[in-house]
Amino acid sequence: IYGAIVSLHGDDKGVKLPFDIAPTHIVLVPIFFSDTTNEKILAKARELKQTLEEEGYSVLIDDSLDKTPGEKFYYGSSNII
């Protein structure tokens, strides 16, 4: 069964699993504007993560500061909480 899922939902960039069987449902990618607002943005992202987890979703936050949002979306999230 897993082989069929990988062959149906996989490509050269990886596997995109259906929502029902995916280990991670949502990845939050905060967009930072300046060093002074980073902590406020992260606090709001953590609050949103908690709310979504209470609803039954598996949520991760990509809090890496060294990558642009576009780079995070394209390459995937490596610094995830």
mmJSON file of the N, C-alpha and C atoms, coordinates in Angstrom:
{"data_MODEL":{"atom_site":{
"group_PDB":["ATOM","ATOM","ATOM","ATOM","ATOM","ATOM","ATOM","ATOM","ATOM","ATOM","ATOM","ATOM","ATOM","ATOM","ATOM","ATOM","ATOM","ATOM","ATOM","ATOM","ATOM","ATOM","ATOM","ATOM","ATOM","ATOM","ATOM","ATOM","ATOM","ATOM","ATOM","ATOM","ATOM","ATOM","ATOM","ATOM","ATOM","ATOM","ATOM","ATOM","ATOM","ATOM","ATOM","ATOM","ATOM","ATOM","ATOM","ATOM","ATOM","ATOM","ATOM","ATOM","ATOM","ATOM","ATOM","ATOM","ATOM","ATOM","ATOM","ATOM","ATOM","ATOM","ATOM","ATOM","ATOM","ATOM","ATOM","ATOM","ATOM","ATOM","ATOM","ATOM","ATOM","ATOM","ATOM","ATOM","ATOM","ATOM","ATOM","ATOM","ATOM","ATOM","ATOM","ATOM","ATOM","ATOM","ATOM","ATOM","ATOM","ATOM","ATOM","ATOM","ATOM","ATOM","ATOM","ATOM","ATOM","ATOM","ATOM","ATOM","ATOM","ATOM","ATOM","ATOM","ATOM","ATOM","ATOM","ATOM","ATOM","ATOM","ATOM","ATOM","ATOM","ATOM","ATOM","ATOM","ATOM","ATOM","ATOM","ATOM","ATOM","ATOM","ATOM","ATOM","ATOM","ATOM","ATOM","ATOM","ATOM","ATOM","ATOM","ATOM","ATOM","ATOM","ATOM","ATOM","ATOM","ATOM","ATOM","ATOM","ATOM","ATOM","ATOM","ATOM","ATOM","ATOM","ATOM","ATOM","ATOM","ATOM","ATOM","ATOM","ATOM","ATOM","ATOM","ATOM","ATOM","ATOM","ATOM","ATOM","ATOM","ATOM","ATOM","ATOM","ATOM","ATOM","ATOM","ATOM","ATOM","ATOM","ATOM","ATOM","ATOM","ATOM","ATOM","ATOM","ATOM","ATOM","ATOM","ATOM","ATOM","ATOM","ATOM","ATOM","ATOM","ATOM","ATOM","ATOM","ATOM","ATOM","ATOM","ATOM","ATOM","ATOM","ATOM","ATOM","ATOM","ATOM","ATOM","ATOM","ATOM","ATOM","ATOM","ATOM","ATOM","ATOM","ATOM","ATOM","ATOM","ATOM","ATOM","ATOM","ATOM","ATOM","ATOM","ATOM","ATOM","ATOM","ATOM","ATOM","ATOM","ATOM","ATOM","ATOM","ATOM","ATOM","ATOM","ATOM","ATOM","ATOM","ATOM","ATOM","ATOM","ATOM","ATOM","ATOM","ATOM","ATOM","ATOM","ATOM","ATOM","ATOM","ATOM"],
"id":[1,2,3,4,5,6,7,8,9,10,11,12,13,14,15,16,17,18,19,20,21,22,23,24,25,26,27,28,29,30,31,32,33,34,35,36,37,38,39,40,41,42,43,44,45,46,47,48,49,50,51,52,53,54,55,56,57,58,59,60,61,62,63,64,65,66,67,68,69,70,71,72,73,74,75,76,77,78,79,80,81,82,83,84,85,86,87,88,89,90,91,92,93,94,95,96,97,98,99,100,101,102,103,104,105,106,107,108,109,110,111,112,113,114,115,116,117,118,119,120,121,122,123,124,125,126,127,128,129,130,131,132,133,134,135,136,137,138,139,140,141,142,143,144,145,146,147,148,149,150,151,152,153,154,155,156,157,158,159,160,161,162,163,164,165,166,167,168,169,170,171,172,173,174,175,176,177,178,179,180,181,182,183,184,185,186,187,188,189,190,191,192,193,194,195,196,197,198,199,200,201,202,203,204,205,206,207,208,209,210,211,212,213,214,215,216,217,218,219,220,221,222,223,224,225,226,227,228,229,230,231,232,233,234,235,236,237,238,239,240,241,242,243],
"type_symbol":["N","C","C","N","C","C","N","C","C","N","C","C","N","C","C","N","C","C","N","C","C","N","C","C","N","C","C","N","C","C","N","C","C","N","C","C","N","C","C","N","C","C","N","C","C","N","C","C","N","C","C","N","C","C","N","C","C","N","C","C","N","C","C","N","C","C","N","C","C","N","C","C","N","C","C","N","C","C","N","C","C","N","C","C","N","C","C","N","C","C","N","C","C","N","C","C","N","C","C","N","C","C","N","C","C","N","C","C","N","C","C","N","C","C","N","C","C","N","C","C","N","C","C","N","C","C","N","C","C","N","C","C","N","C","C","N","C","C","N","C","C","N","C","C","N","C","C","N","C","C","N","C","C","N","C","C","N","C","C","N","C","C","N","C","C","N","C","C","N","C","C","N","C","C","N","C","C","N","C","C","N","C","C","N","C","C","N","C","C","N","C","C","N","C","C","N","C","C","N","C","C","N","C","C","N","C","C","N","C","C","N","C","C","N","C","C","N","C","C","N","C","C","N","C","C","N","C","C","N","C","C","N","C","C","N","C","C","N","C","C","N","C","C"],
"label_atom_id":["N","CA","C","N","CA","C","N","CA","C","N","CA","C","N","CA","C","N","CA","C","N","CA","C","N","CA","C","N","CA","C","N","CA","C","N","CA","C","N","CA","C","N","CA","C","N","CA","C","N","CA","C","N","CA","C","N","CA","C","N","CA","C","N","CA","C","N","CA","C","N","CA","C","N","CA","C","N","CA","C","N","CA","C","N","CA","C","N","CA","C","N","CA","C","N","CA","C","N","CA","C","N","CA","C","N","CA","C","N","CA","C","N","CA","C","N","CA","C","N","CA","C","N","CA","C","N","CA","C","N","CA","C","N","CA","C","N","CA","C","N","CA","C","N","CA","C","N","CA","C","N","CA","C","N","CA","C","N","CA","C","N","CA","C","N","CA","C","N","CA","C","N","CA","C","N","CA","C","N","CA","C","N","CA","C","N","CA","C","N","CA","C","N","CA","C","N","CA","C","N","CA","C","N","CA","C","N","CA","C","N","CA","C","N","CA","C","N","CA","C","N","CA","C","N","CA","C","N","CA","C","N","CA","C","N","CA","C","N","CA","C","N","CA","C","N","CA","C","N","CA","C","N","CA","C","N","CA","C","N","CA","C","N","CA","C","N","CA","C","N","CA","C","N","CA","C","N","CA","C","N","CA","C"],
"label_alt_id":[null,null,null,null,null,null,null,null,null,null,null,null,null,null,null,null,null,null,null,null,null,null,null,null,null,null,null,null,null,null,null,null,null,null,null,null,null,null,null,null,null,null,null,null,null,null,null,null,null,null,null,null,null,null,null,null,null,null,null,null,null,null,null,null,null,null,null,null,null,null,null,null,null,null,null,null,null,null,null,null,null,null,null,null,null,null,null,null,null,null,null,null,null,null,null,null,null,null,null,null,null,null,null,null,null,null,null,null,null,null,null,null,null,null,null,null,null,null,null,null,null,null,null,null,null,null,null,null,null,null,null,null,null,null,null,null,null,null,null,null,null,null,null,null,null,null,null,null,null,null,null,null,null,null,null,null,null,null,null,null,null,null,null,null,null,null,null,null,null,null,null,null,null,null,null,null,null,null,null,null,null,null,null,null,null,null,null,null,null,null,null,null,null,null,null,null,null,null,null,null,null,null,null,null,null,null,null,null,null,null,null,null,null,null,null,null,null,null,null,null,null,null,null,null,null,null,null,null,null,null,null,null,null,null,null,null,null,null,null,null,null,null,null],
"label_comp_id":["ILE","ILE","ILE","TYR","TYR","TYR","GLY","GLY","GLY","ALA","ALA","ALA","ILE","ILE","ILE","VAL","VAL","VAL","SER","SER","SER","LEU","LEU","LEU","HIS","HIS","HIS","GLY","GLY","GLY","ASP","ASP","ASP","ASP","ASP","ASP","LYS","LYS","LYS","GLY","GLY","GLY","VAL","VAL","VAL","LYS","LYS","LYS","LEU","LEU","LEU","PRO","PRO","PRO","PHE","PHE","PHE","ASP","ASP","ASP","ILE","ILE","ILE","ALA","ALA","ALA","PRO","PRO","PRO","THR","THR","THR","HIS","HIS","HIS","ILE","ILE","ILE","VAL","VAL","VAL","LEU","LEU","LEU","VAL","VAL","VAL","PRO","PRO","PRO","ILE","ILE","ILE","PHE","PHE","PHE","PHE","PHE","PHE","SER","SER","SER","ASP","ASP","ASP","THR","THR","THR","THR","THR","THR","ASN","ASN","ASN","GLU","GLU","GLU","LYS","LYS","LYS","ILE","ILE","ILE","LEU","LEU","LEU","ALA","ALA","ALA","LYS","LYS","LYS","ALA","ALA","ALA","ARG","ARG","ARG","GLU","GLU","GLU","LEU","LEU","LEU","LYS","LYS","LYS","GLN","GLN","GLN","THR","THR","THR","LEU","LEU","LEU","GLU","GLU","GLU","GLU","GLU","GLU","GLU","GLU","GLU","GLY","GLY","GLY","TYR","TYR","TYR","SER","SER","SER","VAL","VAL","VAL","LEU","LEU","LEU","ILE","ILE","ILE","ASP","ASP","ASP","ASP","ASP","ASP","SER","SER","SER","LEU","LEU","LEU","ASP","ASP","ASP","LYS","LYS","LYS","THR","THR","THR","PRO","PRO","PRO","GLY","GLY","GLY","GLU","GLU","GLU","LYS","LYS","LYS","PHE","PHE","PHE","TYR","TYR","TYR","TYR","TYR","TYR","GLY","GLY","GLY","SER","SER","SER","SER","SER","SER","ASN","ASN","ASN","ILE","ILE","ILE","ILE","ILE","ILE"],
"label_asym_id":["A","A","A","A","A","A","A","A","A","A","A","A","A","A","A","A","A","A","A","A","A","A","A","A","A","A","A","A","A","A","A","A","A","A","A","A","A","A","A","A","A","A","A","A","A","A","A","A","A","A","A","A","A","A","A","A","A","A","A","A","A","A","A","A","A","A","A","A","A","A","A","A","A","A","A","A","A","A","A","A","A","A","A","A","A","A","A","A","A","A","A","A","A","A","A","A","A","A","A","A","A","A","A","A","A","A","A","A","A","A","A","A","A","A","A","A","A","A","A","A","A","A","A","A","A","A","A","A","A","A","A","A","A","A","A","A","A","A","A","A","A","A","A","A","A","A","A","A","A","A","A","A","A","A","A","A","A","A","A","A","A","A","A","A","A","A","A","A","A","A","A","A","A","A","A","A","A","A","A","A","A","A","A","A","A","A","A","A","A","A","A","A","A","A","A","A","A","A","A","A","A","A","A","A","A","A","A","A","A","A","A","A","A","A","A","A","A","A","A","A","A","A","A","A","A","A","A","A","A","A","A","A","A","A","A","A","A","A","A","A","A","A","A"],
"label_entity_id":["1","1","1","1","1","1","1","1","1","1","1","1","1","1","1","1","1","1","1","1","1","1","1","1","1","1","1","1","1","1","1","1","1","1","1","1","1","1","1","1","1","1","1","1","1","1","1","1","1","1","1","1","1","1","1","1","1","1","1","1","1","1","1","1","1","1","1","1","1","1","1","1","1","1","1","1","1","1","1","1","1","1","1","1","1","1","1","1","1","1","1","1","1","1","1","1","1","1","1","1","1","1","1","1","1","1","1","1","1","1","1","1","1","1","1","1","1","1","1","1","1","1","1","1","1","1","1","1","1","1","1","1","1","1","1","1","1","1","1","1","1","1","1","1","1","1","1","1","1","1","1","1","1","1","1","1","1","1","1","1","1","1","1","1","1","1","1","1","1","1","1","1","1","1","1","1","1","1","1","1","1","1","1","1","1","1","1","1","1","1","1","1","1","1","1","1","1","1","1","1","1","1","1","1","1","1","1","1","1","1","1","1","1","1","1","1","1","1","1","1","1","1","1","1","1","1","1","1","1","1","1","1","1","1","1","1","1","1","1","1","1","1","1"],
"label_seq_id":[1,1,1,2,2,2,3,3,3,4,4,4,5,5,5,6,6,6,7,7,7,8,8,8,9,9,9,10,10,10,11,11,11,12,12,12,13,13,13,14,14,14,15,15,15,16,16,16,17,17,17,18,18,18,19,19,19,20,20,20,21,21,21,22,22,22,23,23,23,24,24,24,25,25,25,26,26,26,27,27,27,28,28,28,29,29,29,30,30,30,31,31,31,32,32,32,33,33,33,34,34,34,35,35,35,36,36,36,37,37,37,38,38,38,39,39,39,40,40,40,41,41,41,42,42,42,43,43,43,44,44,44,45,45,45,46,46,46,47,47,47,48,48,48,49,49,49,50,50,50,51,51,51,52,52,52,53,53,53,54,54,54,55,55,55,56,56,56,57,57,57,58,58,58,59,59,59,60,60,60,61,61,61,62,62,62,63,63,63,64,64,64,65,65,65,66,66,66,67,67,67,68,68,68,69,69,69,70,70,70,71,71,71,72,72,72,73,73,73,74,74,74,75,75,75,76,76,76,77,77,77,78,78,78,79,79,79,80,80,80,81,81,81],
"pdbx_PDB_ins_code":[null,null,null,null,null,null,null,null,null,null,null,null,null,null,null,null,null,null,null,null,null,null,null,null,null,null,null,null,null,null,null,null,null,null,null,null,null,null,null,null,null,null,null,null,null,null,null,null,null,null,null,null,null,null,null,null,null,null,null,null,null,null,null,null,null,null,null,null,null,null,null,null,null,null,null,null,null,null,null,null,null,null,null,null,null,null,null,null,null,null,null,null,null,null,null,null,null,null,null,null,null,null,null,null,null,null,null,null,null,null,null,null,null,null,null,null,null,null,null,null,null,null,null,null,null,null,null,null,null,null,null,null,null,null,null,null,null,null,null,null,null,null,null,null,null,null,null,null,null,null,null,null,null,null,null,null,null,null,null,null,null,null,null,null,null,null,null,null,null,null,null,null,null,null,null,null,null,null,null,null,null,null,null,null,null,null,null,null,null,null,null,null,null,null,null,null,null,null,null,null,null,null,null,null,null,null,null,null,null,null,null,null,null,null,null,null,null,null,null,null,null,null,null,null,null,null,null,null,null,null,null,null,null,null,null,null,null,null,null,null,null,null,null],
"Cartn_x":[0.826,0.0,0.872,1.921,2.775,3.502,3.919,4.57,3.648,2.384,1.41,1.193,1.139,0.951,2.135,3.365,4.557,4.588,4.254,4.292,3.215,2.075,1.007,1.233,1.791,1.9,3.325,4.274,5.667,6.141,7.186,7.86,9.318,10.047,11.466,11.725,10.731,10.911,10.461,9.886,9.457,8.03,7.489,6.143,5.219,4.063,3.027,1.863,1.747,0.744,-0.641,-1.671,-3.033,-3.182,-4.048,-4.203,-4.484,-5.272,-5.667,-4.501,-3.471,-2.367,-1.055,-1.046,0.173,0.536,1.825,2.224,2.16,2.33,2.241,1.159,0.192,-0.905,-0.628,-0.033,0.15,1.552,2.222,3.501,3.3,3.496,3.389,4.745,4.745,5.973,5.833,6.305,6.228,7.143,6.663,7.462,7.945,9.269,9.876,10.217,9.946,10.201,11.443,11.606,12.772,13.047,14.229,14.609,13.719,13.135,12.315,10.968,10.462,9.136,9.19,10.369,10.485,9.804,10.023,9.458,7.939,7.402,5.949,5.332,5.983,5.483,5.556,6.661,6.794,5.779,5.514,4.521,3.143,2.783,1.492,1.444,2.554,2.609,2.446,3.062,2.928,1.487,0.857,-0.54,-1.441,-1.199,-1.97,-1.722,-0.47,-0.135,-0.925,-0.97,-1.686,-3.183,-3.752,-5.171,-5.454,-4.609,-4.807,-4.614,-3.643,-3.416,-4.596,-5.229,-6.418,-7.569,-7.557,-8.573,-8.216,-7.029,-6.661,-5.686,-5.106,-4.146,-2.721,-1.863,-0.439,0.221,0.822,1.313,2.785,3.553,4.954,5.157,6.174,6.529,7.953,8.166,9.517,9.976,10.868,11.304,12.697,13.192,14.54,14.587,15.612,15.773,16.696,17.462,18.46,17.923,16.649,16.077,14.904,14.716,13.557,12.326,11.124,9.923,9.856,10.241,10.224,11.141,12.314,13.259,12.687,11.994,11.375,10.297,9.482,8.412,8.99,10.045,10.591,11.357,12.251,13.119,12.552,11.507,10.983,11.549,10.998,11.379,12.403,13.532,14.566,14.638,14.313,14.309,12.892,12.41,10.999,10.865,9.937,9.641,8.365],
"Cartn_y":[-1.187,0.0,1.253,1.256,2.436,2.674,1.601,1.736,2.371,1.986,2.569,4.049,4.4,5.806,6.641,6.131,6.872,7.014,5.954,6.05,6.982,7.061,7.945,9.407,9.651,11.006,11.548,10.792,11.217,11.725,12.561,13.017,13.279,14.012,14.261,15.126,15.867,16.741,16.09,14.904,14.23,13.758,13.408,12.863,13.897,14.091,14.947,14.04,13.729,12.775,13.406,12.596,13.095,13.537,14.498,15.122,14.108,13.086,12.121,11.3,11.046,10.204,10.961,12.249,13.05,13.22,13.061,13.254,14.723,15.637,17.07,17.649,18.309,18.884,20.315,21.108,22.537,22.948,23.737,24.353,25.857,26.519,27.97,28.576,29.52,30.187,31.671,32.083,33.497,34.324,35.483,36.381,37.511,37.577,38.558,39.825,40.988,42.271,42.95,42.919,43.534,42.805,43.01,42.328,42.703,43.892,44.338,43.636,43.154,42.528,41.006,40.423,38.967,38.225,38.679,37.968,38.08,39.232,39.39,38.448,38.349,37.475,36.019,35.625,34.243,33.929,34.875,34.66,34.414,35.182,34.997,33.657,33.262,31.965,30.822,30.939,29.904,29.826,30.995,31.034,30.35,30.635,30.016,28.507,28.102,26.671,25.966,26.556,25.95,25.819,26.854,26.825,25.71,25.598,24.567,23.159,23.001,21.689,21.28,22.245,21.947,21.454,21.835,21.383,20.04,19.498,18.172,18.121,19.257,19.289,19.115,18.568,18.486,19.703,20.58,21.871,22.042,22.602,22.941,24.416,25.033,26.428,26.455,27.094,27.298,28.67,28.694,29.962,30.381,29.827,30.171,31.624,32.326,33.739,33.955,32.931,33.091,32.826,32.458,32.164,33.088,33.393,34.192,33.289,33.87,33.036,32.194,32.769,32.011,30.803,30.957,29.854,28.762,29.163,28.192,27.394,28.077,27.392,26.438,26.856,26.064,24.843,25.043,23.968,23.176,23.643,22.97,23.583,23.232,23.819,22.947,23.551,22.788,23.136,24.372,24.791,24.796,23.674,23.572,23.254,23.969,23.667,22.858],
"Cartn_z":[0.0,0.0,0.0,0.832,0.897,-0.42,-1.081,-2.379,-3.406,-3.388,-4.312,-4.006,-2.734,-2.355,-2.82,-2.612,-3.03,-4.545,-5.269,-6.727,-7.272,-6.622,-7.085,-6.702,-5.521,-4.998,-4.99,-5.514,-5.494,-6.844,-6.797,-8.006,-7.648,-8.505,-8.259,-7.029,-6.583,-5.421,-4.122,-4.176,-2.959,-3.047,-1.9,-1.812,-1.184,-1.778,-1.193,-0.848,0.43,0.891,1.005,0.821,1.062,2.516,2.743,4.057,5.16,4.864,5.896,6.441,5.634,6.095,6.272,5.97,6.113,7.583,7.942,9.334,9.752,8.816,9.084,8.189,8.8,8.028,7.585,8.473,8.215,8.628,7.772,8.127,8.066,9.195,9.26,8.903,7.965,7.539,7.87,9.048,9.402,8.496,8.093,7.259,8.151,8.327,9.222,8.449,9.085,8.445,9.003,10.304,10.942,12.249,12.784,14.021,15.198,15.167,16.297,16.346,15.219,15.196,15.171,15.072,14.957,16.095,17.321,18.472,18.515,18.115,18.07,17.034,15.886,14.813,15.252,15.874,16.356,17.447,18.319,19.379,18.779,17.758,17.103,16.373,15.748,15.07,16.066,17.23,18.259,18.778,18.904,19.334,18.298,17.032,15.96,15.912,16.126,16.158,17.252,18.43,19.552,19.242,18.654,18.301,17.29,16.27,15.251,15.818,16.713,17.328,18.205,18.85,19.652,18.775,17.503,16.543,15.915,16.249,15.779,14.614,14.235,13.13,13.648,12.81,13.103,12.47,13.289,12.812,13.154,12.203,12.418,12.092,12.701,12.42,11.891,10.736,10.21,10.679,11.677,12.262,11.813,10.714,10.259,9.794,10.228,9.9,8.705,8.331,7.281,5.872,5.746,4.437,4.151,2.871,2.469,2.46,2.528,2.468,1.198,0.059,-1.193,-1.146,-0.549,-0.411,0.494,1.56,2.462,1.735,0.928,0.191,-0.849,-1.546,-2.647,-2.154,-1.202,-0.752,0.417,1.029,2.2,3.454,4.557,5.826,6.529,6.882,7.58,9.058,9.427,10.834,11.341,11.728,12.094,13.573,14.239,15.624,15.678],
"occupancy":[1.0,1.0,1.0,1.0,1.0,1.0,1.0,1.0,1.0,1.0,1.0,1.0,1.0,1.0,1.0,1.0,1.0,1.0,1.0,1.0,1.0,1.0,1.0,1.0,1.0,1.0,1.0,1.0,1.0,1.0,1.0,1.0,1.0,1.0,1.0,1.0,1.0,1.0,1.0,1.0,1.0,1.0,1.0,1.0,1.0,1.0,1.0,1.0,1.0,1.0,1.0,1.0,1.0,1.0,1.0,1.0,1.0,1.0,1.0,1.0,1.0,1.0,1.0,1.0,1.0,1.0,1.0,1.0,1.0,1.0,1.0,1.0,1.0,1.0,1.0,1.0,1.0,1.0,1.0,1.0,1.0,1.0,1.0,1.0,1.0,1.0,1.0,1.0,1.0,1.0,1.0,1.0,1.0,1.0,1.0,1.0,1.0,1.0,1.0,1.0,1.0,1.0,1.0,1.0,1.0,1.0,1.0,1.0,1.0,1.0,1.0,1.0,1.0,1.0,1.0,1.0,1.0,1.0,1.0,1.0,1.0,1.0,1.0,1.0,1.0,1.0,1.0,1.0,1.0,1.0,1.0,1.0,1.0,1.0,1.0,1.0,1.0,1.0,1.0,1.0,1.0,1.0,1.0,1.0,1.0,1.0,1.0,1.0,1.0,1.0,1.0,1.0,1.0,1.0,1.0,1.0,1.0,1.0,1.0,1.0,1.0,1.0,1.0,1.0,1.0,1.0,1.0,1.0,1.0,1.0,1.0,1.0,1.0,1.0,1.0,1.0,1.0,1.0,1.0,1.0,1.0,1.0,1.0,1.0,1.0,1.0,1.0,1.0,1.0,1.0,1.0,1.0,1.0,1.0,1.0,1.0,1.0,1.0,1.0,1.0,1.0,1.0,1.0,1.0,1.0,1.0,1.0,1.0,1.0,1.0,1.0,1.0,1.0,1.0,1.0,1.0,1.0,1.0,1.0,1.0,1.0,1.0,1.0,1.0,1.0,1.0,1.0,1.0,1.0,1.0,1.0,1.0,1.0,1.0,1.0,1.0,1.0,1.0,1.0,1.0,1.0,1.0,1.0],
"B_iso_or_equiv":[0.0,0.0,0.0,0.0,0.0,0.0,0.0,0.0,0.0,0.0,0.0,0.0,0.0,0.0,0.0,0.0,0.0,0.0,0.0,0.0,0.0,0.0,0.0,0.0,0.0,0.0,0.0,0.0,0.0,0.0,0.0,0.0,0.0,0.0,0.0,0.0,0.0,0.0,0.0,0.0,0.0,0.0,0.0,0.0,0.0,0.0,0.0,0.0,0.0,0.0,0.0,0.0,0.0,0.0,0.0,0.0,0.0,0.0,0.0,0.0,0.0,0.0,0.0,0.0,0.0,0.0,0.0,0.0,0.0,0.0,0.0,0.0,0.0,0.0,0.0,0.0,0.0,0.0,0.0,0.0,0.0,0.0,0.0,0.0,0.0,0.0,0.0,0.0,0.0,0.0,0.0,0.0,0.0,0.0,0.0,0.0,0.0,0.0,0.0,0.0,0.0,0.0,0.0,0.0,0.0,0.0,0.0,0.0,0.0,0.0,0.0,0.0,0.0,0.0,0.0,0.0,0.0,0.0,0.0,0.0,0.0,0.0,0.0,0.0,0.0,0.0,0.0,0.0,0.0,0.0,0.0,0.0,0.0,0.0,0.0,0.0,0.0,0.0,0.0,0.0,0.0,0.0,0.0,0.0,0.0,0.0,0.0,0.0,0.0,0.0,0.0,0.0,0.0,0.0,0.0,0.0,0.0,0.0,0.0,0.0,0.0,0.0,0.0,0.0,0.0,0.0,0.0,0.0,0.0,0.0,0.0,0.0,0.0,0.0,0.0,0.0,0.0,0.0,0.0,0.0,0.0,0.0,0.0,0.0,0.0,0.0,0.0,0.0,0.0,0.0,0.0,0.0,0.0,0.0,0.0,0.0,0.0,0.0,0.0,0.0,0.0,0.0,0.0,0.0,0.0,0.0,0.0,0.0,0.0,0.0,0.0,0.0,0.0,0.0,0.0,0.0,0.0,0.0,0.0,0.0,0.0,0.0,0.0,0.0,0.0,0.0,0.0,0.0,0.0,0.0,0.0,0.0,0.0,0.0,0.0,0.0,0.0,0.0,0.0,0.0,0.0,0.0,0.0],
"pdbx_formal_charge":[null,null,null,null,null,null,null,null,null,null,null,null,null,null,null,null,null,null,null,null,null,null,null,null,null,null,null,null,null,null,null,null,null,null,null,null,null,null,null,null,null,null,null,null,null,null,null,null,null,null,null,null,null,null,null,null,null,null,null,null,null,null,null,null,null,null,null,null,null,null,null,null,null,null,null,null,null,null,null,null,null,null,null,null,null,null,null,null,null,null,null,null,null,null,null,null,null,null,null,null,null,null,null,null,null,null,null,null,null,null,null,null,null,null,null,null,null,null,null,null,null,null,null,null,null,null,null,null,null,null,null,null,null,null,null,null,null,null,null,null,null,null,null,null,null,null,null,null,null,null,null,null,null,null,null,null,null,null,null,null,null,null,null,null,null,null,null,null,null,null,null,null,null,null,null,null,null,null,null,null,null,null,null,null,null,null,null,null,null,null,null,null,null,null,null,null,null,null,null,null,null,null,null,null,null,null,null,null,null,null,null,null,null,null,null,null,null,null,null,null,null,null,null,null,null,null,null,null,null,null,null,null,null,null,null,null,null,null,null,null,null,null,null],
"auth_seq_id":[1,1,1,2,2,2,3,3,3,4,4,4,5,5,5,6,6,6,7,7,7,8,8,8,9,9,9,10,10,10,11,11,11,12,12,12,13,13,13,14,14,14,15,15,15,16,16,16,17,17,17,18,18,18,19,19,19,20,20,20,21,21,21,22,22,22,23,23,23,24,24,24,25,25,25,26,26,26,27,27,27,28,28,28,29,29,29,30,30,30,31,31,31,32,32,32,33,33,33,34,34,34,35,35,35,36,36,36,37,37,37,38,38,38,39,39,39,40,40,40,41,41,41,42,42,42,43,43,43,44,44,44,45,45,45,46,46,46,47,47,47,48,48,48,49,49,49,50,50,50,51,51,51,52,52,52,53,53,53,54,54,54,55,55,55,56,56,56,57,57,57,58,58,58,59,59,59,60,60,60,61,61,61,62,62,62,63,63,63,64,64,64,65,65,65,66,66,66,67,67,67,68,68,68,69,69,69,70,70,70,71,71,71,72,72,72,73,73,73,74,74,74,75,75,75,76,76,76,77,77,77,78,78,78,79,79,79,80,80,80,81,81,81],
"auth_comp_id":["ILE","ILE","ILE","TYR","TYR","TYR","GLY","GLY","GLY","ALA","ALA","ALA","ILE","ILE","ILE","VAL","VAL","VAL","SER","SER","SER","LEU","LEU","LEU","HIS","HIS","HIS","GLY","GLY","GLY","ASP","ASP","ASP","ASP","ASP","ASP","LYS","LYS","LYS","GLY","GLY","GLY","VAL","VAL","VAL","LYS","LYS","LYS","LEU","LEU","LEU","PRO","PRO","PRO","PHE","PHE","PHE","ASP","ASP","ASP","ILE","ILE","ILE","ALA","ALA","ALA","PRO","PRO","PRO","THR","THR","THR","HIS","HIS","HIS","ILE","ILE","ILE","VAL","VAL","VAL","LEU","LEU","LEU","VAL","VAL","VAL","PRO","PRO","PRO","ILE","ILE","ILE","PHE","PHE","PHE","PHE","PHE","PHE","SER","SER","SER","ASP","ASP","ASP","THR","THR","THR","THR","THR","THR","ASN","ASN","ASN","GLU","GLU","GLU","LYS","LYS","LYS","ILE","ILE","ILE","LEU","LEU","LEU","ALA","ALA","ALA","LYS","LYS","LYS","ALA","ALA","ALA","ARG","ARG","ARG","GLU","GLU","GLU","LEU","LEU","LEU","LYS","LYS","LYS","GLN","GLN","GLN","THR","THR","THR","LEU","LEU","LEU","GLU","GLU","GLU","GLU","GLU","GLU","GLU","GLU","GLU","GLY","GLY","GLY","TYR","TYR","TYR","SER","SER","SER","VAL","VAL","VAL","LEU","LEU","LEU","ILE","ILE","ILE","ASP","ASP","ASP","ASP","ASP","ASP","SER","SER","SER","LEU","LEU","LEU","ASP","ASP","ASP","LYS","LYS","LYS","THR","THR","THR","PRO","PRO","PRO","GLY","GLY","GLY","GLU","GLU","GLU","LYS","LYS","LYS","PHE","PHE","PHE","TYR","TYR","TYR","TYR","TYR","TYR","GLY","GLY","GLY","SER","SER","SER","SER","SER","SER","ASN","ASN","ASN","ILE","ILE","ILE","ILE","ILE","ILE"],
"auth_asym_id":["A","A","A","A","A","A","A","A","A","A","A","A","A","A","A","A","A","A","A","A","A","A","A","A","A","A","A","A","A","A","A","A","A","A","A","A","A","A","A","A","A","A","A","A","A","A","A","A","A","A","A","A","A","A","A","A","A","A","A","A","A","A","A","A","A","A","A","A","A","A","A","A","A","A","A","A","A","A","A","A","A","A","A","A","A","A","A","A","A","A","A","A","A","A","A","A","A","A","A","A","A","A","A","A","A","A","A","A","A","A","A","A","A","A","A","A","A","A","A","A","A","A","A","A","A","A","A","A","A","A","A","A","A","A","A","A","A","A","A","A","A","A","A","A","A","A","A","A","A","A","A","A","A","A","A","A","A","A","A","A","A","A","A","A","A","A","A","A","A","A","A","A","A","A","A","A","A","A","A","A","A","A","A","A","A","A","A","A","A","A","A","A","A","A","A","A","A","A","A","A","A","A","A","A","A","A","A","A","A","A","A","A","A","A","A","A","A","A","A","A","A","A","A","A","A","A","A","A","A","A","A","A","A","A","A","A","A","A","A","A","A","A","A"],
"auth_atom_id":["N","CA","C","N","CA","C","N","CA","C","N","CA","C","N","CA","C","N","CA","C","N","CA","C","N","CA","C","N","CA","C","N","CA","C","N","CA","C","N","CA","C","N","CA","C","N","CA","C","N","CA","C","N","CA","C","N","CA","C","N","CA","C","N","CA","C","N","CA","C","N","CA","C","N","CA","C","N","CA","C","N","CA","C","N","CA","C","N","CA","C","N","CA","C","N","CA","C","N","CA","C","N","CA","C","N","CA","C","N","CA","C","N","CA","C","N","CA","C","N","CA","C","N","CA","C","N","CA","C","N","CA","C","N","CA","C","N","CA","C","N","CA","C","N","CA","C","N","CA","C","N","CA","C","N","CA","C","N","CA","C","N","CA","C","N","CA","C","N","CA","C","N","CA","C","N","CA","C","N","CA","C","N","CA","C","N","CA","C","N","CA","C","N","CA","C","N","CA","C","N","CA","C","N","CA","C","N","CA","C","N","CA","C","N","CA","C","N","CA","C","N","CA","C","N","CA","C","N","CA","C","N","CA","C","N","CA","C","N","CA","C","N","CA","C","N","CA","C","N","CA","C","N","CA","C","N","CA","C","N","CA","C","N","CA","C","N","CA","C","N","CA","C","N","CA","C","N","CA","C","N","CA","C"],
"pdbx_PDB_model_num":[1,1,1,1,1,1,1,1,1,1,1,1,1,1,1,1,1,1,1,1,1,1,1,1,1,1,1,1,1,1,1,1,1,1,1,1,1,1,1,1,1,1,1,1,1,1,1,1,1,1,1,1,1,1,1,1,1,1,1,1,1,1,1,1,1,1,1,1,1,1,1,1,1,1,1,1,1,1,1,1,1,1,1,1,1,1,1,1,1,1,1,1,1,1,1,1,1,1,1,1,1,1,1,1,1,1,1,1,1,1,1,1,1,1,1,1,1,1,1,1,1,1,1,1,1,1,1,1,1,1,1,1,1,1,1,1,1,1,1,1,1,1,1,1,1,1,1,1,1,1,1,1,1,1,1,1,1,1,1,1,1,1,1,1,1,1,1,1,1,1,1,1,1,1,1,1,1,1,1,1,1,1,1,1,1,1,1,1,1,1,1,1,1,1,1,1,1,1,1,1,1,1,1,1,1,1,1,1,1,1,1,1,1,1,1,1,1,1,1,1,1,1,1,1,1,1,1,1,1,1,1,1,1,1,1,1,1,1,1,1,1,1,1]
}}}
